Each structure stands twice: as structure tokens, then as C-alpha cells.
């Protein structure tokens, strides 16, 4: 059996990848609602590549910057992966900012656990 696994950093759907000037012009997307089109594009790619399991970093749950939509849900809807789990890594307030990692799979996910790795000083 062939299993296709992808690891993707979604940068919370901000879609800023071209340097300092683009960050200056699109930095507001880190805090305010914006289009979920970059998430849907990532979902299309996962579907076209027939990915079985996707490990996602920097994905946002319902918060102000996502327009109170779950990017995990949006990504799952754009793929054939119906099984999903979001792992929270950072949150500011109840609705302002909620980011983390996610696992999407064509196969059931049982007993998901998030382990926080602490940095030694």
C-alpha cells in the first residue's frame, strides 16, 4: 500500500511569502479578517496530489483574523480528508487570535495527543 504524507506551513492563510515589502503591505492579515482563498488553494493541491495524511503548521481556528471560520474545517472541506484534529499552540483572548497545528487524514485518527516541548535555557 502506498501512503502519501504532506507537511505544510500555512502561515495562517496570510499568503505573504515575497519579502519585507509584501509583509509591510499585508501584515494586517495577521490580525484582521481576510480571504480564506490561500487555504482553499492548499486544499486543492492536497486533493490533486492525492495526499492521505497532511500535517499542518500555523493554521488558525475560529478567531477575529479568520472571520470566525475554522481554517482546519475549510481545509478539510477542500480535500478528501474527512478526519481532522486541531492542536492549539498559541491563543490571545477568546476570539482575537488562535493558532496551532492540525492533522488531516483520509483515515480515522484515534487518541490524538499534543506534547508541548519546552526549551531548555
Protein Blocks (a to p, Z undefined) as FASTA:
>chain_A
ZZddddddeklonopagbjklmmmmmmmmmmccdfklmmmmmmmmmmnopabdcdehiad
ddfknoopafklmmmmmmcbfbdcdddfbdedjklpccddddddfbdcehiacddddddZ
Z
